[in-house]
Structure formats: structure tokens, C-alpha cells
Amino acid sequence: MAKADALTLYVTDHDQPVDTKNASATMTLLSASEKTEAKLLPAGGNKLQAQGAFKIQPGMKAAALVKLGDKASQVVRFTLR
């Protein structure tokens, strides 16, 4: 979920919530002219979140490098609506 003041990533595994207590992520937002990176931290339950000021536009590309404890990092890519 991307808003002008926060980026939120909900972590699931086969539709089951994953505890993000020992997790972190780096989110990269890409527009035609800008690249923005934000560090997402645990925000309770299965959420990772970053607070700040973000220029969000429909169609932007996003990539998140997610690290869950001592497990291998995973990359997630998507397009914002």
C-alpha cells in the first residue's frame, strides 16, 4: 500500500500472515524521472512500514528487497495503482 506519507508492505506466505518482528525491507519506487528508496521496518503483525513524504503516481514501478530473520532475501516487484 503506497500513500503520500507512508509505504506499507503486508507479508504473507500462501495467503497466511507472516510475523515481521525480525524482518526488514528496502522499497525502491521508480517513476520516469525519479528513483526513491525507503527502509521499511516492522509495524506489528505482518506489516513492514516506512513513514515519510513520497511522490506516489499510478503506474509507478516498485521493488522491495525483503529480509525475514536469517532466511534468504526475497525480491518482490509490482506496479502501483
N, C-alpha and C positions, 0 to 999 in steps of 0.2 A: 504494500500500500504506500503510495507516494503522495505527500501533501507538501505545500509550500514550507511548512515548519517542521516536518518530521518524515522520516523514511522508516517503514516498519516491514519486517520480513517475518512471516509466520512459518516455522519449521515443522514439517510433517514427514512421516515415513509411511507410505501406503495409506494415506488419509488418517493416520494416527498422530496426535501431537507428540513432539519430541521436546523434552525439557532442555532449555537453553542456558541453564545455570553455569555451565563451564564452556560456553560457546562464544564465538565472536565472528564477525564478518566485515568485509570491506566491500562497499557498494560503489560501483562506478556508473555514473549517468553520462550518456553521450547524446549530444544534440549535433546538429550540422556544424555548429561553430564553437562548442564548448565541451570540456570534459571535467566532471566534478567527481571527487571521491569523498566518501564518508565512512567513518568507522562505526559499525553497529555493535551495540553491547546488549547483554541480557536485560530484558524488561519484564520479567515474570512469565511464568508458563512457558509457552513455546514461541515467545516473541524476542526478536532482536530489533533494536531501535536506535536511530540517531536523531538528535534534535538539532535544529539549525535553520538556515534560510536556503531553500533550494528552488531553483528555477525549473518547474515541472511543466512539461508540454506533452500533449497526446502524441504518440508516435515515437517518443524518445526511446532509445535502446538502453537497457540496464544489464549489468552483470554483477553478480555477488560471489565472492570467494568466501565460503562458509567453512569454519573450523569448529568441530564438535569435540571438545575434550582432546583425547590423544588419538582420535581417528584421523584418517587422511582427509585433507581438504577437498571440498567439492565446489565446482563452479556451476552457477545457475544463471541462465540468460533469458531475458524476456523483453517485451515491448510494453511501454506504459500506455494505458488507455486514457 
